[in-house]
Amino acid sequence: MFRTKHRSRRTSRIALMAAVAAAALTAAPLSFGSPMTGTGSGSGSGSEASAPTITPTPRSEQRRTDRITVTPSAVLVVGEDSDPAAVRLTTAVLKAAGARDVTLTRHAPAGNDRLTVFVGGPAENPASAAALDSLHTVGPSGLAAEGYVLALGGPGAGRIVLSGVDPTGTYYAAQSLRQVLPHRRTPGADVRGLTVRDWPSTPLRGVIEGFYGTPWSHAARLDQLDDYGEHKMNIYVYSPKDDPYLRAKWRDAYPAEQLAQIKELVDRATAHHVEFTYALSPGLSVCYSSDDDLKALTDKFQTLWDIGVRQFAVPLDDISYTNWNCDADKVKWGTGGGAAGQAQAYLLNRVNQQFIKTHDGALPLQMVPTEYYNTTSSPYKTALSGQLDPDVLVEWTGEGVVAPTMTVDQAKRAKDVFGHPILTWDNYPVNDYATGRLFLGPFVGREKGLAEQLAGITANPMIQPYASKLALHTVADYTWNDEAYDPDRAYAAAVREAAGGSARVERALRAFTDVNHSSPINSVEAPDLSKLIKGYWDGSVSASRLSAAFAALRDAPATIRDGVEPGFVEDAGPWLDSAQAWGVAGVAALRMLDEQKAGHTAAAWTLRQQLPGLIAKAKSFRYTDLNGNKVPVIVGEGVLDPFFVQVRNASNAALGLPPQPTATTGLPVYNGNTADRMTDGDDSTYFWSSRAPRTGESVVLDLGAEQPLGPVTVAMAKPGSADDYLHRGVLEYSADGTTWHALGSEFSGKATWTADAPAGTTARYVRARATGDQDNWLVVKEFTVAGADHATVSGGPAAAEGSSLAAAADGSPESAYRAASAPAAGDALTVASPAPRAVASVTVLRPDTATASKAQVQLRVDGAWRSLGALDGSVTTLAVPAGTRADAVRLAWDAGSDAPVVSEVVVR
């Protein structure tokens, strides 16, 4: 197994004493959102309440029968080589647990009246071995690098021993102690004894800031490095794509101010046992054979070495490797992928041999190949594998740029095809390709046992640094102990930590993160809310329970803004606003359905009129990207929109309207352009897949019930994506969704296709199915099916611009007929059916704000008009004598009335 080298962090006794004295004086608090949440003590009596939770999950954690007491004065026993960071942290932890004074000493005191804490493994602090013996606890000898033993117990006030197999292990023992001891202002906490024996699965565990878009701020990076130390991650790769000095201006020296900031990051990383890795990306302009470019690259590395960087990377991703940047490379290597692999190996080997090998203490060079995903053999990979120095780490994203899963077999194949130790560049939770989304769910889809095949795992985070912590904390749990990793448990711990110990804030965060849960590695969105929604429709969940969940979503943003670190609130701002608005809309929708069930049609209609505006508000919030683009934010993708479609259909059914078509597809969605946009009547919105359709994949319309079919039209592609349509496909229909029949011949080469169903054809489902693989993604602007027996609307007054007469009877109350003028004498609006049918009632829906126009409602029976009554308010329902068959309804307007507005004429 590949192991990293560990730099010695030795310090003199004087320096150690000074560091600890400073820590004792300042007792700096831990970063917000990472409270010392040890539950070993209750908040009132100081007695134990429950076993503490340590994250990441330790390998072995055993409760003891003895106890320790946090005394007013505690003694810290250190060795000459005890890790300064561990000593500082332990001092802060003891003070936060109630110890007023922490005395530093080289020798254990006599007696048991004071809590005594030993910091350092055998190589740091020889006194810790005897202390472990007194607790009948085996030391850390034989553990993997960065492993540790933490023991609490003994007679009297007791002893605590933090013994790492190396200094980093001792520091991690202190991080575990931070979670074990209580957080209280007064001494006297009584904590049950505990023995932890722990070590990491994965040698390299951490984060690569490698996304496109707004780079993190300096303050955010410092905060992240603090967080990595707390979560036992040991590597941070500095590789923001939009730092010009990493890519476009890679040859140029950093301005002094920016270099000073990087030095501060390096120092902060070192203080938390995190290896700062500097990644320079010269591929856009480098001449691989050039001595001058080699010197420019190594000179740049030297400036970083001089400020403390000891690990370097050369990413060569997202570049062309078929177009040379200089003629000399083409002359030297020729053309093609194999030539590119040789050229890159040549440059990297020279960097490795002339810089890395000549700098004592430098860690292994890392690189990102141009073919950085999949395990398919190629001339490029073969050349790189065969010629690159064997100790260079190769970074790999899995079977795909964003790999939904990563398995042990895939990792083995990656090692074989690249011929080098593999460091995964895991593109989760990065969102630079979907900037309208926050990916807040846990790290999933990674098989247990990957660590045995890898040099390490680095996760590429979101553009939003503070919001990334939730997912990154679960990455830390997986990489530390993949065998014990439980995504749900790890995620619950991450949310609890972000909530700062407040149950109320934790509930709010769960409501918010639930609707920001899905991602390319996790298809499940809103797991909690979607279960309630499903139960509501099948009758197993009450309306009040689902309404409470929407109310929780509505109220969560305010609670989060008050109780979560400001960075998270700033990062998530537009998504919090959207979630709140969706919650408001959900509560209103359920109240509307309750009113309908109670027979309060007018009250329900009033609420229904509000819903489009509430939904539009929920979709109105924007994220501003690096280039100033306003990107719509997406919340509850695939859950909230379909819920409101079902609400609309339930309302329609109660009003006597047919269900509206709903669209579905098995294709993944790009950036919130979901399938429901195919049926919204607006061709400026669209469904957009996030990959090319394969043979057999389709988009499907469910008409809600079997009915006669009229013309079917699928309008695909859009400006800027003119080739995003089904290049080969067929339209098909089905009564049951199982047996399908072709509707016309196969189509190809056209973005819009229309087919006429034969007379008498009925179906519930219609689909457009790909009959061949293709390279382009799929855009569908509108997918429409005209009913063969749909009503026609005629008469007047003429419709205003942007409206139509047909909107008065199109089955959608949201699309109203709006007259351009007041009615003249004799004006009437007529809704006619193709043939007479039985009629039980007529309902006319009008906006609450447009009920001044007056009309008589008339029914045509056997060619003669019969009056049913007058319009009255926003909802007019008039009964029809039993057995009546009619073929038309007419609204005969009173002359002098206001310009009429009709949302829908419903004939039942």
PyMOL commands that set and color helices and strands:
alter all, ss='L'
color gray80, all
select helices_A, chain A and resi 13-26+84-96+127-134+167-180+218-230+256-271+291-305+327-333+337-356+379-387+408-418+450-453+465-480+482-484+487-498+503-514+527-538+543-563+566-597+601-618+640-655+675-679+805-809
alter helices_A, ss='H'
color red, helices_A
select strands_A, chain A and resi 60-69+73-78+101-105+116-119+148-153+159-164+190-198+204-209+235-238+275-279+311-315+366-368+393-396+422-426+456-459+622-624+630-632+662-665+687-688+698-716+728-734+741-742+747-748+752-755+762-770+779-787+792-795+817-818+828-838+841-845+855-861+864-870+875-879+885-893+901-902+904-907
alter strands_A, ss='S'
color yellow, strands_A
deselect
rebuild
show_as cartoon
